[in-house]
């Protein structure tokens, strides 16, 4: 750490890694992929989403 390198701390500090549960994503079904690919926006948001 830079504080140790500059002499601000006498001992080098370590930060332990945070343990967390990994999220396993489920793959998309072919129907879901088709819905995403063929999506056509309508209404006021259509100009900002797909051009």
N, C-alpha and C positions, 0 to 999 in steps of 0.2 A: 504494500500500500504506500501511497505517496507520503503519508504522514511519517511512516517509519523511515522512508528513504531520505526525507528532509530533516530527520532528527527530532521531530515533534513528539513521537512516541518511542519509548525504549524497546518495547517488544512488538513484534509483528502480529497484527490482529487477523483473524480469519473469520469469515462469515459462512456459517453452515448453509447448505442447500435446503430449500424448503421442500418437504415431501408433499406430493399431491397425487390425487388419483387421476390416471390417464383416461381421457374420454375416447372411446372407440366409436368412430363414426360408421354408420351403416351405409353401404353403397346404395346408390339410387337405382330404382327399378326402371326398366326401359320406358314405361309409361310416364314416369316422372321426368326423365331426360327429354322425352318428346314434348312434354308440356313446357319445359324451360326453353327449348330450342325454338318452338313455334309460337312463343308468346308475342303478342302484338299489343302494345299499350294503347289505351284509349283515354279520352278525357284530357284534363288540363296538364297532366304529367307526361304526356306522350312526347313533348318537345324536349324535355330534359333527360329522358331515359334512353331512348334509342334514336340514333341519327345515322 
